[in-house]
Amino acid sequence: MENLAIIRQHLWQGTFQNASVFVTGDTGFKGSWLIHVLTLLGAKVHGYALPVKSPADNFSRNGYASIIHHQDGNILDQQKLEEAIRQAKPDSIFHLAAQSLVLDSFADPYGTFETNIMGSIRVYEAARKTGFKGVLINVTSDKCYHNQEWEWGYRENDPMGGKDPYSASKGALELVAQAYHLSFFKYEGIRMASVRAGNVIGGNIVTGK
């Protein structure tokens, strides 16, 4: 925990102190780690996501439901999503909610494309319709790039692609996000950044397991 204390002291010092932050997908693995860091930095976190799948999940084991303002919900539910954002009055939005597994995308390609693309569009539209003015962090995946089968890392200007439904959905979402930025957000006071996260591993924050 000492390293986390150092993060709180030096990283983004003051940026999130008492700020309202809205996080979609907060019950997921990355989302639960994100809300932990945000609360360390003094943010007032509002989470919106599908219910936790297991009491062994990171979100449950650390009792985040009692620490942040969490609401169970699907990002495809436009009305409920808008109301959650309206109540949170966020300074920042982190959009992590997604169907995040490659194998599951083969079993349910329709649901993968619907959640990852149309679900994200609903988040963007909810931000616009609620008058949000701030930073929207759009989290996709490094699998958004056309797989060149090379040994080195990809660059931001490499072409989008995807040989499986999950990867294709993330590549398509990057194009959708760019269109929203260029067509709407840059004129409406919404600043967007896209984060292309890679695979991560890790354990429970409190127990270290």
C-alpha positions as CSV (number, residue, x, y, z in Angstrom):
1,M,0.0,0.0,0.0
2,E,3.0,2.3,0.4
3,N,3.4,2.6,-3.4
4,L,-0.3,3.5,-3.7
5,A,0.2,6.3,-1.1
6,I,3.1,7.6,-3.3
7,I,0.8,7.6,-6.3
8,R,-1.8,9.6,-4.4
9,Q,0.8,12.1,-3.3
10,H,2.4,12.7,-6.7
11,L,0.2,11.5,-9.5
12,W,-2.4,14.0,-10.8
13,Q,-2.2,15.8,-7.5
14,G,-5.3,17.9,-7.1
15,T,-6.8,16.9,-10.5
16,F,-9.3,14.5,-9.0
17,Q,-9.6,15.9,-5.5
18,N,-13.3,16.3,-4.8
19,A,-14.0,15.9,-8.5
20,S,-17.1,13.9,-9.6
21,V,-16.0,11.0,-11.9
22,F,-18.4,8.8,-13.8
23,V,-17.1,5.3,-14.6
24,T,-18.9,2.8,-16.8
25,G,-17.8,-0.8,-16.2
26,D,-16.7,-0.2,-12.7
27,T,-17.5,-3.7,-11.6
28,G,-15.1,-5.2,-14.0
29,F,-11.4,-6.0,-13.4
30,K,-9.9,-2.8,-14.9
31,G,-12.8,-0.7,-13.7
32,S,-12.5,-1.8,-10.1
33,W,-8.8,-1.0,-10.1
34,L,-9.5,2.4,-11.6
35,I,-12.0,3.3,-9.0
36,H,-9.6,2.3,-6.3
37,V,-7.0,4.7,-7.7
38,L,-9.6,7.5,-8.2
39,T,-10.8,7.2,-4.6
40,L,-7.1,7.4,-3.4
41,L,-6.8,10.6,-5.4
42,G,-9.9,12.0,-3.6
43,A,-12.5,11.7,-6.4
44,K,-16.2,11.2,-5.8
45,V,-16.7,8.2,-8.0
46,H,-20.1,7.2,-9.6
47,G,-20.1,3.8,-11.2
48,Y,-22.5,2.3,-13.7
49,A,-22.2,-1.3,-14.8
50,L,-23.8,-4.7,-15.0
51,P,-24.1,-6.5,-11.6
52,V,-21.0,-8.2,-10.2
53,K,-20.7,-11.8,-11.5
54,S,-19.2,-13.3,-8.4
55,P,-18.5,-12.4,-4.7
56,A,-14.9,-13.3,-5.5
57,D,-14.6,-10.5,-8.0
58,N,-12.3,-7.6,-7.1
59,F,-15.2,-5.1,-6.8
60,S,-17.0,-7.3,-4.3
61,R,-14.0,-8.4,-2.2
62,N,-13.0,-4.8,-1.6
63,G,-16.5,-3.6,-0.8
64,Y,-16.6,-0.8,-3.4
65,A,-20.4,-0.7,-3.4
66,S,-20.2,0.9,0.0
67,I,-17.3,3.3,-0.9
68,I,-18.5,4.8,-4.2
69,H,-21.9,5.6,-5.7
70,H,-22.6,2.5,-7.8
71,Q,-25.7,1.8,-9.9
72,D,-26.4,-1.5,-11.7
73,G,-27.3,-0.8,-15.3
74,N,-26.7,-1.6,-18.9
75,I,-25.1,1.0,-21.2
76,L,-27.7,0.0,-23.8
77,D,-30.4,1.4,-21.6
78,Q,-30.3,5.0,-22.8
79,Q,-32.8,6.5,-20.4
80,K,-31.2,4.9,-17.3
81,L,-27.7,5.8,-18.4
82,E,-28.6,9.4,-19.1
83,E,-30.3,9.7,-15.7
84,A,-27.2,8.2,-13.9
85,I,-24.9,10.8,-15.6
86,R,-27.4,13.6,-14.9
87,Q,-27.4,12.7,-11.2
88,A,-23.6,12.4,-11.1
89,K,-22.9,15.7,-12.7
90,P,-19.4,14.5,-13.6
91,D,-16.3,16.5,-14.3
92,S,-14.8,13.4,-16.1
93,I,-16.2,10.2,-17.7
94,F,-14.2,7.0,-18.0
95,H,-15.9,4.6,-20.4
96,L,-14.7,1.0,-19.8
97,A,-18.0,-1.0,-20.1
98,A,-17.7,-3.6,-22.8
99,Q,-17.9,-7.2,-23.8
100,S,-14.2,-7.7,-23.3
101,L,-13.4,-11.4,-24.2
102,V,-12.3,-12.6,-27.6
103,L,-13.7,-16.1,-27.1
104,D,-17.1,-14.8,-26.0
105,S,-17.2,-12.7,-29.2
106,F,-17.2,-15.9,-31.3
107,A,-20.1,-17.3,-29.2
108,D,-22.1,-14.0,-29.4
109,P,-20.9,-11.7,-32.2
110,Y,-24.1,-9.8,-32.3
111,G,-24.0,-9.0,-28.6
112,T,-20.3,-8.0,-28.8
113,F,-20.9,-5.6,-31.7
114,E,-24.0,-4.2,-30.0
115,T,-22.4,-3.6,-26.6
116,N,-19.0,-2.4,-27.8
117,I,-20.2,-0.1,-30.6
118,M,-23.8,0.9,-30.0
119,G,-23.3,0.8,-26.2
120,S,-20.5,3.3,-26.6
121,I,-22.5,5.5,-28.9
122,R,-25.2,5.6,-26.2
123,V,-22.6,6.7,-23.7
124,Y,-21.5,9.5,-26.1
125,E,-25.1,10.5,-26.7
126,A,-25.9,10.5,-23.0
127,A,-22.9,12.8,-22.3
128,R,-24.2,15.2,-25.0
129,K,-27.8,15.1,-23.9
130,T,-27.0,15.7,-20.3
131,G,-24.9,18.8,-21.1
132,F,-21.6,17.2,-20.0
133,K,-18.6,19.5,-20.3
134,G,-15.4,17.8,-19.4
135,V,-13.0,15.0,-20.3
136,L,-14.3,11.7,-21.7
137,I,-11.7,8.9,-21.6
138,N,-12.7,6.2,-24.1
139,V,-11.0,2.8,-23.3
140,T,-10.8,0.4,-26.2
141,S,-8.0,-2.2,-26.8
142,D,-4.7,-2.7,-28.5
143,K,-6.5,-5.3,-30.5
144,C,-8.1,-2.5,-32.4
145,Y,-5.1,-2.5,-34.8
146,H,-4.9,-4.6,-37.9
147,N,-2.7,-7.5,-36.8
148,Q,0.5,-7.4,-38.8
149,E,2.0,-10.4,-37.0
150,W,5.2,-8.4,-36.2
151,E,7.3,-8.4,-33.0
152,W,7.2,-4.7,-32.1
153,G,4.4,-2.6,-30.7
154,Y,1.8,-0.7,-32.8
155,R,1.6,3.0,-33.2
156,E,-1.4,5.3,-33.0
157,N,-1.4,5.9,-36.7
158,D,-1.3,2.2,-37.6
159,P,-4.5,1.0,-39.5
160,M,-7.5,-0.3,-37.5
161,G,-8.6,-3.9,-38.1
162,G,-9.7,-7.1,-36.5
163,K,-9.9,-10.8,-37.6
164,D,-12.3,-11.7,-34.8
165,P,-15.6,-10.0,-33.7
166,Y,-14.0,-8.5,-30.5
167,S,-11.0,-7.0,-32.3
168,A,-13.2,-5.7,-35.1
169,S,-15.6,-4.1,-32.7
170,K,-12.8,-2.2,-31.0
171,G,-11.3,-1.1,-34.3
172,A,-14.7,0.1,-35.4
173,L,-15.2,1.9,-32.1
174,E,-12.0,3.9,-32.7
175,L,-13.5,5.1,-35.9
176,V,-16.8,6.0,-34.3
177,A,-15.0,7.8,-31.4
178,Q,-13.0,9.8,-33.9
179,A,-16.2,10.7,-35.8
180,Y,-17.9,11.9,-32.6
181,H,-14.8,13.9,-31.7
182,L,-14.6,15.6,-35.0
183,S,-18.3,16.1,-35.6
184,F,-19.6,16.9,-32.2
185,F,-17.4,16.9,-29.1
186,K,-14.8,19.5,-30.3
187,Y,-17.6,22.0,-30.8
188,E,-19.5,21.1,-27.6
189,G,-16.9,21.4,-24.9
190,I,-16.2,17.7,-24.5
191,R,-12.6,16.7,-24.7
192,M,-12.0,13.0,-25.6
193,A,-9.0,10.8,-25.4
194,S,-8.9,7.2,-26.5
195,V,-6.9,4.6,-24.4
196,R,-5.9,1.4,-26.2
197,A,-5.3,-0.9,-23.3
198,G,-3.4,-4.2,-23.5
199,N,-3.9,-7.4,-21.6
200,V,-3.4,-7.1,-17.8
201,I,-3.0,-9.5,-14.9
202,G,-3.3,-8.8,-11.3
203,G,-4.8,-9.8,-8.0
204,N,-7.0,-8.5,-5.2
205,I,-5.9,-5.1,-3.9
206,V,-6.6,-5.6,-0.2
207,T,-5.5,-9.2,0.3
208,G,-2.8,-9.3,-2.4
209,K,-4.1,-12.6,-3.7
